[in-house]
Amino acid sequence: MNPVQANPVQTNQPQMILVAGPYRSGTNDQPELIQKNVEFMSEIALKIYALGHLPVLGEWFALPLIETAGGKELGDKVFTEMFHPVAVRLVDFCTAVLRMGEESTGADEMVKTGVDRGKIIYRDLSEIPNLQAVSTHP
């Protein structure tokens, strides 16, 4: 499958890639299942890093901000006001979005935002260029 790309970008350059996958979806808000979702996205992020790019997760930015703003639990007012909006803002700083994992309204929102803002949309890790394979650095 070819990545969706609204605006041509040099794909032989390092990219900042937002990993968009489920956080709460399918977990019934069980902390251990949410943690598995985060671990899955973090493992994908490590693979993106190994390809020569900079991966990011919205959770890396949103969760500390939510805690600092006084959020106390999943789905409370502070969480709701910040969790997805932080990731939407993060898309502006990314070259691409990688949609991974199971169903997720939030992850689909990141993809839509990426499309609307002309970002590359990857749907499989194999679509991301391997810059390490062409690197001239030791």
N, C-alpha and C positions, 0 to 999 in steps of 0.2 A: 504494500500500500504506500503511495506517495504522500508525503506530508502536505497539508494545506498551507499555502503561502500566499497571502494577500499582496505583499510587497516583496520584491526580490531582495534577498540579503545574501551577502557572501557567506556561504555555509562552510568555507574553509577557514573561517575565523572563529575564535572562541565565542561561545554564546552563553548568556545567562538564561537558564531554562527552569521555569516553574513546574514542579511536579504536582499535578492536580489529580487527586484520588480521594476516596472516601475517608472521612474522619469519623463522623458519628453514624453515618448511614449503615444500616444493617447491624448495629451494635446494641440497640435498645439501651443506649447510654451506659453499658457495662464497661467500666474502666479498663479491664484486661483486653476487651475486644477493640476498644479505641486505641490502646497501646499497640496492639498487633497491626492496626491500620497505619499508625505512625511509623512503626518499625519497617513495614513493607515499603512505604514511601521513602524512608531513609535509606534502605538498601538500594532502591532504584537511584536515589540521589548519588550514592557512592559509585554506582556504575557510570552515571553521567560524568562525574568527576574524573573517573578513570579514562573516559573518552577525550578528556582535555577541555571540558566545559565547566561552568560554575552552576551547580544546581541550587535551587532554593525551594523551600516549602513555606507556604503562607503561615503555617503553624509556628515556624521558627520566629516569626515576627509578631503574630497576633497574640499568642498565649502569654508571653511576658508583659505585653502592653495591657492585656485584659487583667492580669494579676495586679499590676501597678495601679490600674484605674479602679481597683476595688471589686473586681468580679469575684464572686464567691463560689459559683457552681455553673456547670454546663447549662446553657440555655437561659441564664439569668439576663437581666436587662443589659448589663455591661457586655456580656458575651455576645448577645444578639446584635448590639450596636457596633461591635468591633470586629468580630471574627471574619466574616466574609468581606466586609468593606476593606480590611487591611489587605487581603489577598487580591482584591480587585485593584487597589492602588499599586500593589507589587507588580502586576502585569505590565504596567507602564514602563517599568525599569528592565523588563525581560525582553530577550530576543524571541523567545519561543515558550510554548506551553506543551508539556507532555501529559496527555490524559492516560492515566493508568487505573487499574483496579475495577472493582464492581460499580454498581449503580451509585450515583451521588449527584444530587441536585447542585450542591456547591461546586463540585469539580466541573460539572457541565456548565455552570455559570462562568467559571474561569476560562473555559474553552470559548464560550460565546464572547466574552470580553476580549480574549485574544484575537479572535476573528475580526471583531468590530474595530480593533486597534491595529490591524494589519500585521499581527505576529505570526510566526510560523507555528503551525499546530502539528505536533507529532502524536501518533496514536500507538506507536510501538518503539521500543528502545532501539531496535535495529535500524530505524530511519535516521537516527542521529549520527552525523558524520563523526568518524573516529579520527580525531586530530593527532592522537598519539602515534598512529600508524604512519603519518607523514611528517612527523616532527623531526627537525634536524638537531634537536637538543639531546644530549646524552641522557 
